[in-house]
Amino acid sequence: MTRILLTARWPQAVEAELVRRFEVAFNPDDHPFSREELKQALQNYEIVCPTVVDPLDREVLSVEPLRCRLLANFGVGVNHIDLETARKRGITVTNTPGVLTDCTADLAMTLLLMTARRAGEGERQVRSGRWRGWRPTHLLGTKVTGKTLGIVGMGRIGRAVARRARHGFGMRILYVHPRPLAPEDLAGLDAQACDSLEAMLPQCDFVSLHCPGGAKNYHLLDRARLSRMKPGSFLVNTARGDVVDTDALIAALDHGPLRGAGLDVYENEPNIDPRLLAREDVVLLPHLGSATRETREAMGRRVLANLEAFLAGREPPDRVV
Ligand code: DGY
């Protein structure tokens, strides 16, 4: 029987479904795998189901002898996998697109609203007993309705954020995307394409990132670009931490133009720069984009569909390489 390994625990319902159909090995205490454990996994299992926290880089994927034939990733982003090395080594890689779009978009809106309305600061005041009651000048935030939102990466999640912002908050939507989009993808969004980040950033009250991580977008929001943002604006990142240069972000918060940031992802997760932890003008969440029971179960079922197709000799529906 084909040997399958999950590097992390999944919601119980999908683990049970997997066990009914396959011989599966688990990571009982749900600890993050070390590089050595990942290498052993690739040596001992035909199918490995990793997550975003498993660094499957060139060195790890170059292990000998190699038994793994499929990396069925539990998640849509695959920037933690060196796809070129996987291809060279004959490893198929699949992901779980589509099923986490709505929940990730919801979380981007949560961060946008929390940072604009200073919700984290307010909650900390209430819990620590520092709230002195209603005052006309207490914790004044920034109005969201009718403002301009710039979306970096108008894929499924970017468009879902645009829908929420346009229809729920009457926001004007600008975007940058590497390719022209089909008119049906933009239907009802009233969204305007910009030629470059440089052209879009100075016009936006809010900027939300929805592009892939990895080498291509490493520090896409660097010091020069962040300094072009509109004075008093906000940055939201639910994509990948390394899309933003953390030092430059802190400088843009300290000296302008940024008023605040809402972050769900970080460079070097789960270690968060202590300078961010100390600030009141940032909202910090622990990579919760897809973290609802419904979505995580749907992600598990999507992995299942990919590995079933692979084992039956069919094309996996979500093949990346
Ligand atoms: C994703 O699916 O890419 C989420 O960030 C979790 O990995």
Boltz pocket constraint, residues with backbone or C-beta under 6 A from the ligand:
constraints:
  - pocket:
      binder: B
      contacts: [[A, 51], [A, 52], [A, 74], [A, 75], [A, 76], [A, 77], [A, 78], [A, 100], [A, 238], [A, 239], [A, 289], [A, 290]]
      max_distance: 6.0
